[in-house]
Amino acid sequence: MLGGFPILFILVFGVAALVSASRLVMRPRVEAARHLWMLIGGLACASVAGVCGDLYMATERINRSGASGELLARMVIVGFGESLWPAILGFSFAAAALVIGAVGVRRIPAS
């Protein structure tokens, strides 16, 4: 599975951020915008932690494989590529939530 176990956390935080951004559009309030920023911060942290965890698992498995030469090079490239999936998914969720949230922030009445 691309991205491994950390993808589950990113999916949960990502869906929560999208729901929060949608609620901010429906009911624009400063408190809701702050809540959205906290969810996006958690999503970013989960994405970075997911990449780190996946890189660790990839290097651990490569080390145990005993591969060498061209096979080793391919394993490193594939392991690195698969390890980037948490960041790709997480920051895609964050970008979508920020774009939706921007509409809600724009609708907050000036005080």
C-alpha positions in Angstrom: 0.0 0.0 0.0 1.4 3.3 -1.0 2.2 5.5 2.1 1.6 2.7 4.6 -0.2 3.0 7.9 0.3 6.8 8.3 -2.1 7.4 5.4 -5.0 6.5 7.8 -4.2 9.5 10.1 -3.8 11.8 7.1 -7.2 10.7 5.8 -8.8 11.4 9.1 -7.2 14.8 9.5 -7.8 15.7 5.9 -11.5 14.9 5.9 -11.9 16.8 9.2 -10.1 19.8 7.7 -12.4 19.7 4.6 -15.5 19.4 6.8 -14.3 22.3 9.0 -13.5 24.5 6.0 -17.0 23.8 4.6 -18.6 24.7 7.9 -16.6 27.9 7.9 -18.1 28.8 4.5 -21.6 28.1 5.9 -21.1 29.9 9.2 -18.2 32.3 9.0 -16.8 33.0 12.4 -13.3 33.8 13.6 -13.3 30.8 16.0 -14.1 28.4 13.1 -11.1 29.9 11.2 -8.8 29.3 14.1 -10.1 25.7 14.4 -9.4 25.2 10.7 -5.8 26.4 11.1 -5.3 24.0 14.0 -6.6 21.0 11.9 -4.4 22.0 9.0 -1.4 22.2 11.4 -2.2 18.7 12.6 -2.5 17.5 9.0 0.9 19.0 8.1 2.6 17.4 11.2 1.0 14.0 10.4 2.2 14.3 6.8 5.8 15.0 7.8 5.7 12.3 10.5 4.2 9.9 7.9 7.1 10.6 5.5 9.6 10.1 8.2 8.0 6.8 9.4 7.8 5.5 5.8 11.4 6.4 5.1 12.5 4.5 8.2 10.5 1.5 7.2 11.8 1.6 3.7 15.4 1.8 4.8 14.9 -0.9 7.4 13.5 -3.3 4.8 16.2 -2.4 2.3 18.9 -3.0 4.9 17.4 -6.4 5.8 17.1 -7.5 2.1 20.8 -7.8 1.6 20.4 -6.5 -2.0 23.3 -4.9 -3.8 24.0 -3.3 -7.2 21.2 -2.4 -9.5 18.6 -4.1 -7.3 19.6 -2.0 -4.3 19.4 1.2 -6.4 15.9 0.3 -7.6 14.8 -0.6 -4.0 16.0 2.8 -2.7 14.3 4.7 -5.5 11.0 2.9 -5.1 11.2 3.1 -1.3 11.8 6.8 -1.4 9.0 7.4 -3.9 6.5 5.5 -1.9 7.6 7.3 1.3 6.5 10.6 -0.2 2.8 9.6 -0.5 1.8 10.9 3.0 3.1 14.4 2.1 1.5 14.3 -1.3 -1.9 13.4 0.1 -1.6 15.5 3.2 -0.6 18.7 1.5 -3.3 18.2 -1.2 -5.9 18.0 1.6 -4.4 21.1 3.2 -4.4 23.0 0.0 -8.0 22.1 -0.7 -9.1 23.0 2.9 -7.3 26.4 2.7 -8.9 27.3 -0.6 -12.3 26.4 0.7 -11.6 28.1 4.0 -10.5 31.3 2.2 -14.0 31.8 1.0 -15.3 31.5 4.6 -12.7 33.9 6.0 -13.6 36.4 3.3 -17.2 36.2 4.5 -16.4 36.9 8.2 -17.8 40.3 9.0 -15.3 43.0 9.8 -15.4 44.0 13.5 
